[in-house]
Amino acid sequence: MILVTGATGNNGSEIVKLLAAQNIPVRAMVRDRQQASAIAAPNVAVVEADFDRPETLLAALNGVERAFLVTNSSERAQAQQMAFVELAKQSGVAHIVKLSQYAANTNSPVRFLRYHAAVEAAIRASGMAYTFLRPNLFMQSLLNFRRAIATKNAFYAAIGDAKVSAVDVRDIAEVAVATLTASGHEGKTYDLTGPQALSHTEMAQYISHATGRQITFVDITPETMLDTLLSVLPAWQAEGLIEDYAHYRRGEASAIAPSVQDVTGKAPRSFETFARDYAQMFSS
């Protein structure tokens, strides 16, 4: 049995849909069963569980051989994931596929990269087989700007003209499914990027072409970006995103990795493809 945590999130939902399409039995872990209609399928068993309630995790892990691990980015993420790893080991899980982050490192100034690296270390120490997926910035993260793009034909971030090799969530899901269903990925760490490194100005040009409207990217200060984020996000997450964008601004996320092609046999989706496929969401 394969367990997918975060099964209604960006990555989890795509993974569940791909497994279901291949008629592979999957257990989809959600916090609220009523939110799981989008992933309903005959071979998808939905289980309610909460990372902060160990007894529910034990039930979700019962009989599981392989697990995909992802949590929301919060100040609890590291503790939640480490608790999951310990319970997975107790439950006899053979292989964990963890969604980590590009450039994860315990010495990073970026809190997200530090906590991912700490969890990776715990998984290595557990003795279970593992595969670490380290995606760069999600292309779908640009959807967080969709309201500004739809209403102002512009979006704003503190990144300057730095280039980022953003990756499509759909490619991450395809890599995850391959590592969950086939052997040969044990002990591997895969950096996941798109085929190009683009500035946000260049991304705006692709969105412009896809939507038929002139979309502008506007560089702002980290302080201005933080003030905006604090109006919609908890402080820990908002401050972490500012650290992420400082990491991008330093040019530390521009390399292009071959892992999507190597694992799936297909080239990663381009930002042009992403913009075209999601054009309606940037217009409404």
C-alpha positions as CSV (number, residue, x, y, z in Angstrom):
1,M,0.0,0.0,0.0
2,I,1.2,3.5,-0.8
3,L,0.3,6.4,1.5
4,V,0.2,9.9,0.2
5,T,0.1,12.6,2.9
6,G,-1.2,16.1,2.1
7,A,-3.4,14.4,-0.5
8,T,-5.5,17.5,-1.2
9,G,-2.5,19.8,-1.6
10,N,-0.8,20.9,-4.8
11,N,1.6,18.0,-4.9
12,G,-0.4,15.3,-3.1
13,S,-3.5,15.7,-5.3
14,E,-1.5,15.4,-8.5
15,I,0.2,12.3,-7.2
16,V,-3.0,10.7,-6.1
17,K,-4.6,11.4,-9.5
18,L,-1.7,9.9,-11.3
19,L,-1.7,6.7,-9.2
20,A,-5.4,6.4,-9.6
21,A,-5.1,6.8,-13.4
22,Q,-2.6,3.8,-13.3
23,N,-5.0,1.7,-11.2
24,I,-2.5,1.6,-8.4
25,P,-4.2,1.3,-4.9
26,V,-3.4,4.4,-2.8
27,R,-4.3,5.6,0.6
28,A,-4.9,9.4,0.6
29,M,-4.3,11.1,3.9
30,V,-6.4,14.2,4.6
31,R,-7.4,16.2,7.6
32,D,-11.0,16.6,6.4
33,R,-12.7,13.9,4.4
34,Q,-15.2,16.4,3.1
35,Q,-12.4,18.2,1.2
36,A,-11.4,15.1,-0.6
37,S,-14.0,14.9,-3.4
38,A,-11.5,16.1,-6.0
39,I,-9.3,13.0,-5.6
40,A,-12.2,10.5,-5.3
41,A,-11.6,7.3,-7.4
42,P,-12.4,3.6,-7.0
43,N,-8.8,2.7,-6.0
44,V,-8.3,5.7,-3.7
45,A,-8.9,5.0,0.0
46,V,-9.3,8.3,1.9
47,V,-8.1,8.3,5.6
48,E,-8.5,11.2,8.0
49,A,-5.4,11.9,10.0
50,D,-3.6,14.8,11.6
51,F,0.2,15.2,11.9
52,D,-0.3,16.5,15.5
53,R,-2.4,13.5,16.6
54,P,-0.1,10.4,16.6
55,E,-2.9,7.9,17.0
56,T,-4.4,9.0,13.7
57,L,-1.1,8.7,12.0
58,L,-0.6,5.1,13.2
59,A,-4.0,4.2,11.7
60,A,-3.1,5.8,8.4
61,L,0.3,4.0,8.4
62,N,-1.1,0.6,9.1
63,G,-0.1,-1.8,6.3
64,V,1.8,0.9,4.3
65,E,4.9,-0.1,2.4
66,R,5.8,3.2,0.8
67,A,4.8,6.8,1.9
68,F,5.0,10.2,0.3
69,L,5.7,12.8,3.0
70,V,4.8,16.5,2.8
71,T,3.3,18.9,5.3
72,N,2.3,22.5,5.2
73,S,5.2,25.0,5.7
74,S,4.7,26.1,9.3
75,E,6.8,26.4,12.4
76,R,5.5,22.9,13.2
77,A,6.7,21.3,10.0
78,Q,10.0,19.9,11.2
79,A,8.5,18.4,14.4
80,Q,5.5,17.0,12.5
81,Q,7.7,15.4,9.8
82,M,10.1,13.9,12.3
83,A,7.2,12.4,14.3
84,F,5.9,10.9,11.1
85,V,9.3,9.4,10.3
86,E,9.4,7.7,13.8
87,L,5.9,6.4,13.5
88,A,6.6,5.2,9.9
89,K,9.6,3.2,11.2
90,Q,7.5,1.7,14.0
91,S,4.8,0.8,11.5
92,G,7.2,-1.1,9.2
93,V,7.2,1.4,6.3
94,A,10.0,0.3,3.9
95,H,10.4,3.4,1.8
96,I,9.7,7.2,2.3
97,V,9.6,9.6,-0.6
98,K,10.0,13.0,1.0
99,L,9.2,16.3,-0.7
100,S,12.1,18.5,0.3
101,Q,13.4,21.7,-1.3
102,Y,16.1,22.7,-3.7
103,A,19.3,23.5,-1.9
104,A,18.2,22.1,1.5
105,N,21.1,22.5,3.9
106,T,21.3,22.7,7.7
107,N,23.5,25.7,7.5
108,S,21.2,27.7,5.1
109,P,20.0,31.2,6.1
110,V,16.6,30.0,4.8
111,R,14.5,28.4,7.5
112,F,12.6,26.2,5.0
113,L,15.9,24.8,3.7
114,R,17.2,24.1,7.3
115,Y,14.1,22.2,8.4
116,H,14.0,20.1,5.2
117,A,17.7,19.2,5.7
118,A,17.0,18.2,9.3
119,V,14.2,15.9,8.3
120,E,16.3,14.4,5.6
121,A,19.0,13.6,8.2
122,A,16.4,12.0,10.4
123,I,15.1,9.8,7.6
124,R,18.7,8.7,6.7
125,A,19.3,7.8,10.4
126,S,16.0,5.8,10.5
127,G,17.3,3.0,8.4
128,M,14.3,3.1,6.0
129,A,14.9,3.4,2.3
130,Y,14.4,6.9,1.1
131,T,14.2,9.2,-1.9
132,F,14.4,12.9,-1.5
133,L,12.7,15.2,-4.1
134,R,14.2,18.7,-4.0
135,P,12.1,20.9,-6.3
136,N,12.9,24.5,-7.0
137,L,10.3,27.2,-7.0
138,F,6.9,25.8,-8.1
139,M,5.6,27.4,-11.3
140,Q,2.2,27.1,-9.7
141,S,3.5,29.4,-6.9
142,L,2.9,32.2,-9.5
143,L,-0.8,31.6,-9.0
144,N,-0.4,33.3,-5.6
145,F,-0.1,36.5,-7.7
146,R,-3.2,35.8,-9.8
147,R,-5.4,38.4,-8.1
148,A,-2.9,41.2,-8.7
149,I,-2.4,39.9,-12.3
150,A,-6.1,39.7,-13.0
151,T,-7.0,43.1,-11.5
152,K,-3.8,45.1,-12.0
153,N,-2.1,43.3,-14.9
154,A,1.0,43.3,-12.7
155,F,2.7,41.3,-9.9
156,Y,5.3,42.2,-7.3
157,A,8.2,40.5,-5.6
158,A,11.6,41.2,-4.1
159,I,13.8,39.4,-6.6
160,G,15.3,41.9,-9.0
161,D,16.3,40.3,-12.3
162,A,17.6,37.0,-10.8
163,K,16.7,33.9,-12.7
164,V,15.1,30.8,-11.2
165,S,14.7,27.4,-12.8
166,A,11.1,27.0,-11.6
167,V,9.5,23.5,-12.0
168,D,5.9,22.5,-12.7
169,V,4.1,20.7,-9.9
170,R,2.9,18.2,-12.5
171,D,6.5,17.2,-13.2
172,I,7.2,16.8,-9.5
173,A,4.1,14.5,-9.2
174,E,5.4,12.3,-12.1
175,V,8.8,12.0,-10.5
176,A,7.1,11.1,-7.2
177,V,4.9,8.4,-8.7
178,A,7.9,6.9,-10.4
179,T,9.9,6.7,-7.2
180,L,6.9,5.4,-5.3
181,T,6.2,2.6,-7.7
182,A,9.5,1.4,-9.1
183,S,12.8,0.2,-7.6
184,G,16.1,1.8,-8.2
185,H,15.4,5.2,-6.6
186,E,16.4,4.2,-3.0
187,G,19.0,6.4,-1.5
188,K,18.7,9.0,-4.2
189,T,18.3,12.8,-4.0
190,Y,16.7,14.4,-7.0
191,D,17.0,18.1,-7.7
192,L,13.9,19.0,-9.7
193,T,13.9,22.1,-12.0
194,G,12.3,23.2,-15.2
195,P,14.1,23.4,-18.5
196,Q,14.9,27.1,-18.3
197,A,16.1,29.7,-15.7
198,L,13.8,32.7,-16.1
199,S,13.6,36.1,-14.4
200,H,10.2,37.2,-13.1
201,T,10.1,39.8,-15.9
202,E,10.5,36.9,-18.4
203,M,7.8,35.0,-16.7
204,A,5.5,38.0,-17.0
205,Q,6.2,38.0,-20.7
206,Y,5.0,34.4,-21.0
207,I,1.9,35.1,-19.0
208,S,1.2,38.1,-21.2
209,H,1.4,36.0,-24.3
210,A,-0.9,33.3,-22.8
211,T,-3.5,35.7,-21.5
212,G,-3.4,38.2,-24.4
213,R,-2.8,41.1,-21.9
214,Q,0.3,43.0,-21.1
215,I,1.4,41.7,-17.7
216,T,4.2,43.6,-15.9
217,F,6.5,42.4,-13.1
218,V,7.5,45.1,-10.6
219,D,10.5,44.6,-8.3
220,I,9.9,45.7,-4.7
221,T,11.9,45.8,-1.5
222,P,11.9,42.9,0.9
223,E,10.3,45.1,3.5
224,T,7.4,45.9,1.2
225,M,7.0,42.3,0.2
226,L,7.0,41.3,3.9
227,D,4.3,43.8,4.8
228,T,2.1,42.4,2.0
229,L,2.7,38.8,3.0
230,L,1.9,39.6,6.7
231,S,-1.6,40.6,5.7
232,V,-2.4,37.1,4.4
233,L,0.1,34.7,6.1
234,P,1.4,33.9,9.6
235,A,4.6,35.7,10.5
236,W,6.8,32.5,10.4
237,Q,5.7,31.6,6.9
238,A,5.9,35.2,5.6
239,E,9.4,35.7,7.0
240,G,10.4,32.4,5.5
241,L,9.2,33.4,2.1
242,I,11.3,36.6,2.3
243,E,14.3,34.4,3.1
244,D,13.4,32.2,0.1
245,Y,13.3,35.2,-2.2
246,A,16.6,36.5,-0.9
247,H,18.0,33.1,-1.8
248,Y,16.6,33.5,-5.3
249,R,17.8,37.1,-5.6
250,R,21.4,35.9,-4.8
251,G,21.2,33.7,-7.9
252,E,21.3,30.5,-5.9
253,A,18.4,28.9,-7.7
254,S,19.2,29.2,-11.4
255,A,20.9,25.9,-12.2
256,I,19.1,23.4,-14.4
257,A,19.0,19.7,-13.3
258,P,18.3,16.7,-15.4
259,S,16.3,14.7,-12.9
260,V,12.8,15.1,-14.3
261,Q,14.1,13.8,-17.7
262,D,16.2,11.0,-16.1
263,V,13.4,9.7,-13.9
264,T,10.3,10.1,-16.1
265,G,11.9,9.8,-19.5
266,K,10.2,13.1,-20.5
267,A,11.5,16.6,-20.7
268,P,10.1,18.9,-17.9
269,R,7.3,21.3,-18.8
270,S,8.3,24.7,-19.9
271,F,7.1,27.9,-18.3
272,E,5.4,28.7,-21.6
273,T,3.4,25.5,-21.3
274,F,2.5,26.3,-17.7
275,A,1.3,29.8,-18.5
276,R,-0.8,28.5,-21.4
277,D,-2.4,25.8,-19.3
278,Y,-3.2,28.1,-16.4
279,A,-4.0,31.3,-18.4
280,Q,-7.7,31.3,-17.3
281,M,-6.6,31.4,-13.7
282,F,-4.6,34.5,-14.3
283,S,-7.7,36.2,-15.8
284,S,-10.4,35.5,-13.3
